[in-house]
Amino acid sequence: MSTTENNVNPVQHRKVHLIGSGIASLASAAYFIRDGGINPSNITIYEEMDKAGGSLDGAGSAKDGYIMRGGRMLNFSYVCTYDLFSFIPSLGDPGIMVLDEIKAFNKNIKTHSQARLVEDGQILDVSSMGFSIRDRLDLVEMMAASESHFGAKRINEWFEPNFFKTNFWFMWDTMFAFQPWHSALEFKRYIHRFIHEFKRIDTLAGVDRTPYNQFDSMARPLIEWLKEQGVQFELGTRVTDLYFSLTGEKKTVQSIQLIKDGKSKSVKVRLNDLVLVTIGSMTADSSLGLMDSAPRLITDKRDGSWKLWEAIAKNSDQFGHPSVFDSRVDESKWESFTVTCQGTEFFDLMEEFSGNKAGTGGLVTLKDSNWLMSIVLAYQPHFIGQPDNVTVFWGYGLFQDKEGNFVKKKMADCTGAEILTELFSHLKFDEVSDKLLKTSNCIPCMLPYITSQFLTRSPGDRPQVVPEISGNLAFIGQFAEVPDDVVFTVEYSVRTAQTAVYGLLELDKQPTLIYKGDHHVDVLFNAMKTMFR
Ligand SMILES: Cc1cc2nc3c(=O)[nH]c(=O)nc-3n(C[C@H](O)[C@H](O)[C@H](O)COP(=O)(O)OP(=O)(O)OC[C@H]3O[C@@H](n4cnc5c(N)ncnc54)[C@H](O)[C@@H]3O)c2cc1C
């Protein structure tokens, strides 16, 4: 009997099934090829959408309007992400790598915000963090406390009400999208993980950007490279369940149940084949509006990610507790919007107002906005192929259930035109508001699960990347547990990819070490100084 018939398929015959095509899966495929010696044509990526890339999306046209559900800030401490893109060739110049491109871009276009917080149409001086002695003590105590101390505590159970009025809170929570009711533990991890950014939190000078939106600059070159290697993409394919067998004490995936073109199918998984699932998704069930219509809030889990995790979780307590993250939409939702402008008028006005050329300012947060709106004017063009006379910006509001200050409607009920009216009124661009409205196309995007990864949780709610009981299965993405690292980042998903590949293949290789700023005296000293500013 051959080894393959015996189900002990050697490395070159081993198959890898990746469910989901976000950065977690794409990175896993890349590491299986680079470090695992897996034959690329034995790697299949299943994706229910008709396009790969997951949350790292960017699409549309100058005519119909561009759309990206999210916009990403990167950081030098994204060591896994930067490792990944150090071997993925750039689309524009295959002679260099994507990482070279990102580094060259950030050397040229430096972020130094001069209008981080705006109130009543005026730029605020945010050089002081605004902390009371109590706030400082609470922060230090949070850093010193061990993770086991936190349980399912919320941020507003740790800090006094004054903390949520400080400049620090407004800058930190809009940079990372925290809400007071989110997990204090997740907040603690962010404080440790980005403590090196404290000293420049008011200027965002530590933020790295990509030359274009992250679909064009990150997802696209990675997808192209994987396709060139021979990786198979099964788009429009929803995975509905995994069937397990018990092999000794291990649960081993035997088959993958999926639906393609309306037909159910079962894919056999052999003993040594591997299955990696991106569980949950922050962009599941997102919906788009238009200039004249509001997006819908979808809560029936019609996309596959949550239902698949719920189905898998029934097989073992070690496979996590999805209901902790997918059943509190009121605590996890918010709304983003992408605006396509014909001409540069809004950009010119913003440059004059903020003192920042597009691409150098980062987030501008309207502190007194009931919706807590922020916008980002990226370097232009932001999309490959974007015409010269077209400009694109992105924004979001954290409190979509509140009435606007000017438009007396909840953000969630607003059309793209109404969101823009509210924005222009805050900025006191009233005189040109009508003209700007006529030349702008704002596409709102409702995101029911956008901060589901920040919801309060307890140990075991997130499964280990490779659970002890697993024979051939790993969990990747935002809802698998990675010690010390922070969710809501590309970095976290790439780290789960490295952890899964090295763990499942039992390679003598560890994921790239996390950069720990709090292990450096100078970083701690600067952070402390910032806390007293
Ligand atoms: C608004 C916004 C702002 C952000 N800002 C930042 C930032 O500033 N910095 C930063 O680092 N990160 C940021 N992020 C986060 C970052 O984009 C995500 O963490 C990352 O892209 C998640 O990748 P993933 O592969 O883990 O999951 P996803 O990208 O969510 O991918 C999951 C994929 O799996 C597919 N899928 C799921 N279940 C199934 C199934 N059953 N069958 C078939 N397919 C399935 C889904 O359709 C999806 O394509 C932001 C994200 C958003 C949306």
The ligand as an SDF file (V2000), in Angstrom:
LIG
                    3D

 53 58  0  0  0  0  0  0  0  0999 V2000
  -13.0600   49.8890    9.3640 C   0  0  0  0  0  0  0  0  0  0  0  0
  -11.8050   49.1110    9.6200 C   0  0  0  0  0  0  0  0  0  0  0  0
  -10.6800   49.7660   10.0860 C   0  0  0  0  0  0  0  0  0  0  0  0
   -9.5210   49.0430   10.3760 C   0  0  0  0  0  0  0  0  0  0  0  0
   -8.4010   49.7010   10.7970 N   0  0  0  0  0  0  0  0  0  0  0  0
   -7.2530   49.0010   10.9930 C   0  0  0  0  0  0  0  0  0  0  0  0
   -6.0310   49.6680   11.2860 C   0  0  0  0  0  0  0  0  0  0  0  0
   -5.9850   50.8920   11.3700 O   0  0  0  0  0  0  0  0  0  0  0  0
   -4.9290   48.9100   11.4680 N   0  0  0  0  0  0  0  0  0  0  0  0
   -4.9280   47.5630   11.3520 C   0  0  0  0  0  0  0  0  0  0  0  0
   -3.8860   46.9250   11.4930 O   0  0  0  0  0  0  0  0  0  0  0  0
   -6.0740   46.9010   11.0750 N   0  0  0  0  0  0  0  0  0  0  0  0
   -7.2220   47.5800   10.8980 C   0  0  0  0  0  0  0  0  0  0  0  0
   -8.3660   46.9230   10.5760 N   0  0  0  0  0  0  0  0  0  0  0  0
   -8.4130   45.4720   10.8080 C   0  0  0  0  0  0  0  0  0  0  0  0
   -7.9060   44.5950    9.7000 C   0  0  0  0  0  0  0  0  0  0  0  0
   -8.3520   45.0360    8.4560 O   0  0  0  0  0  0  0  0  0  0  0  0
   -8.4310   43.1930   10.0060 C   0  0  0  0  0  0  0  0  0  0  0  0
   -7.9870   42.8250   11.2940 O   0  0  0  0  0  0  0  0  0  0  0  0
   -7.9720   42.1240    9.0450 C   0  0  0  0  0  0  0  0  0  0  0  0
   -8.1360   42.5450    7.7210 O   0  0  0  0  0  0  0  0  0  0  0  0
   -8.7760   40.8490    9.3290 C   0  0  0  0  0  0  0  0  0  0  0  0
   -8.3490   39.8380    8.4600 O   0  0  0  0  0  0  0  0  0  0  0  0
   -8.8150   38.3250    8.6430 P   0  0  0  0  0  0  0  0  0  0  0  0
   -8.2670   37.5720    7.5050 O   0  0  0  0  0  0  0  0  0  0  0  0
   -8.4940   37.8830    9.9970 O   0  0  0  0  0  0  0  0  0  0  0  0
  -10.3970   38.3650    8.5790 O   0  0  0  0  0  0  0  0  0  0  0  0
  -11.3360   38.9050    7.4300 P   0  0  0  0  0  0  0  0  0  0  0  0
  -10.6280   39.8950    6.5980 O   0  0  0  0  0  0  0  0  0  0  0  0
  -12.6050   39.2920    8.0740 O   0  0  0  0  0  0  0  0  0  0  0  0
  -11.5440   37.6580    6.4890 O   0  0  0  0  0  0  0  0  0  0  0  0
  -12.4560   36.6560    6.6960 C   0  0  0  0  0  0  0  0  0  0  0  0
  -12.8660   36.1520    5.3210 C   0  0  0  0  0  0  0  0  0  0  0  0
  -13.3830   34.8520    5.4490 O   0  0  0  0  0  0  0  0  0  0  0  0
  -14.5340   34.7360    4.6680 C   0  0  0  0  0  0  0  0  0  0  0  0
  -15.3420   33.6930    5.3060 N   0  0  0  0  0  0  0  0  0  0  0  0
  -15.6970   33.6490    6.6000 C   0  0  0  0  0  0  0  0  0  0  0  0
  -16.4420   32.5520    6.8410 N   0  0  0  0  0  0  0  0  0  0  0  0
  -16.5470   31.9050    5.6650 C   0  0  0  0  0  0  0  0  0  0  0  0
  -17.1930   30.7000    5.2890 C   0  0  0  0  0  0  0  0  0  0  0  0
  -17.8970   30.0040    6.1600 N   0  0  0  0  0  0  0  0  0  0  0  0
  -17.0930   30.2890    4.0140 N   0  0  0  0  0  0  0  0  0  0  0  0
  -16.3480   31.0110    3.1170 C   0  0  0  0  0  0  0  0  0  0  0  0
  -15.7440   32.1820    3.4260 N   0  0  0  0  0  0  0  0  0  0  0  0
  -15.8360   32.6070    4.6890 C   0  0  0  0  0  0  0  0  0  0  0  0
  -15.1720   36.1020    4.7420 C   0  0  0  0  0  0  0  0  0  0  0  0
  -16.0590   36.3310    3.6710 O   0  0  0  0  0  0  0  0  0  0  0  0
  -13.9470   36.9960    4.6870 C   0  0  0  0  0  0  0  0  0  0  0  0
  -13.5950   37.2790    3.3610 O   0  0  0  0  0  0  0  0  0  0  0  0
   -9.5100   47.6350   10.2190 C   0  0  0  0  0  0  0  0  0  0  0  0
  -10.6260   46.9920    9.6970 C   0  0  0  0  0  0  0  0  0  0  0  0
  -11.7580   47.7100    9.3740 C   0  0  0  0  0  0  0  0  0  0  0  0
  -12.9260   46.9970    8.7790 C   0  0  0  0  0  0  0  0  0  0  0  0
  1  2  1  0
  2  3  1  0
  2 52  2  0
  3  4  2  0
  4  5  1  0
  4 50  1  0
  5  6  2  0
  6  7  1  0
  6 13  1  0
  7  8  2  0
  7  9  1  0
  9 10  1  0
 10 11  2  0
 10 12  1  0
 12 13  2  0
 13 14  1  0
 14 15  1  0
 14 50  1  0
 15 16  1  0
 16 17  1  0
 16 18  1  0
 18 19  1  0
 18 20  1  0
 20 21  1  0
 20 22  1  0
 22 23  1  0
 23 24  1  0
 24 25  2  0
 24 26  1  0
 24 27  1  0
 27 28  1  0
 28 29  2  0
 28 30  1  0
 28 31  1  0
 31 32  1  0
 32 33  1  0
 33 34  1  0
 33 48  1  0
 34 35  1  0
 35 36  1  0
 35 46  1  0
 36 37  1  0
 36 45  1  0
 37 38  2  0
 38 39  1  0
 39 40  1  0
 39 45  2  0
 40 41  1  0
 40 42  2  0
 42 43  1  0
 43 44  2  0
 44 45  1  0
 46 47  1  0
 46 48  1  0
 48 49  1  0
 50 51  2  0
 51 52  1  0
 52 53  1  0
M  END
$$$$
